[in-house]
C-alpha cells in the first residue's frame, strides 16, 4: 500500500516537519527557527544532523507567548 503525505495520520502518530516546511507553515525564516530552537523556545527532534519538528508541540510552545489584546 502506497501512502501519501495528504493522507491523515492516526492521532497517536506525530507529523514531523523539516525546518523548511515548518518555516513555511509559520511564515518565518529558517534563521528565525534556528534562533527559536537555540533559545529553546520551540522543541525539536534531532538525530545526528537531521532536525525535525512536531507541529502540535511547536504550536503549544508558541501559545505560551500569546498575549491578549490591550483594550484602552
C-alpha positions as CSV (number, residue, x, y, z in Angstrom):
1,X,0.0,0.0,0.0
2,X,1.4,3.4,-1.0
3,X,0.9,6.2,1.4
4,X,1.0,9.9,0.5
5,X,1.5,13.0,2.6
6,X,-2.1,14.0,2.1
7,X,-3.5,11.1,4.0
8,X,-4.5,11.7,7.6
9,X,-2.2,10.3,10.3
10,X,-3.6,8.4,13.2
11,X,-3.9,10.7,16.3
12,X,-1.1,8.9,18.1
13,X,1.4,9.5,15.3
14,X,3.1,12.9,15.1
15,X,3.8,14.5,11.8
16,X,7.4,15.6,11.8
17,X,8.3,18.6,9.6
18,X,11.6,19.7,8.2
19,X,12.8,23.2,9.0
20,X,11.8,24.4,5.6
21,X,8.3,23.0,6.0
22,X,7.8,24.5,9.4
23,X,9.2,27.9,8.3
24,X,6.6,28.0,5.5
25,X,3.8,27.0,7.9
26,X,4.7,29.6,10.5
27,X,5.6,32.2,7.8
28,X,9.1,32.8,9.4
29,X,12.6,32.4,8.1
30,X,14.8,29.4,8.7
31,X,17.1,31.7,10.7
32,X,14.2,32.6,13.0
33,X,13.6,28.9,13.6
34,X,17.2,28.4,14.3
35,X,17.1,31.2,16.9
36,X,14.0,29.8,18.5
37,X,15.5,26.3,18.8
38,X,18.8,27.6,20.1
39,X,16.9,29.7,22.7
40,X,14.7,26.6,23.5
41,X,11.5,28.4,22.6
42,X,10.3,25.6,20.4
43,X,11.0,21.9,20.7
44,X,13.0,19.9,18.1
45,X,13.9,16.3,17.5
46,X,17.5,15.9,16.4
47,X,19.1,12.6,15.4
48,X,22.6,13.1,14.0
49,X,22.4,16.1,11.6
50,X,18.6,15.6,10.9
51,X,16.3,18.1,12.6
52,X,12.5,17.6,12.7
53,X,9.7,19.5,14.4
54,X,6.4,18.2,15.7
55,X,3.9,20.8,14.6
56,X,1.5,20.2,17.5
57,X,4.3,20.6,20.1
58,X,5.6,23.7,18.4
59,X,2.2,25.3,18.3
60,X,1.7,24.5,22.0
61,X,5.1,26.0,22.8
62,X,4.3,29.2,20.9
63,X,0.9,29.5,22.6
64,X,2.7,30.3,25.8
65,X,3.9,33.6,24.2
66,X,0.4,34.7,23.2
67,X,-0.8,37.9,24.7
68,X,-4.3,39.3,24.9
69,X,-5.1,42.5,23.0
70,X,-4.9,45.7,25.0
71,X,-8.3,47.4,25.5
72,X,-7.9,51.1,26.2
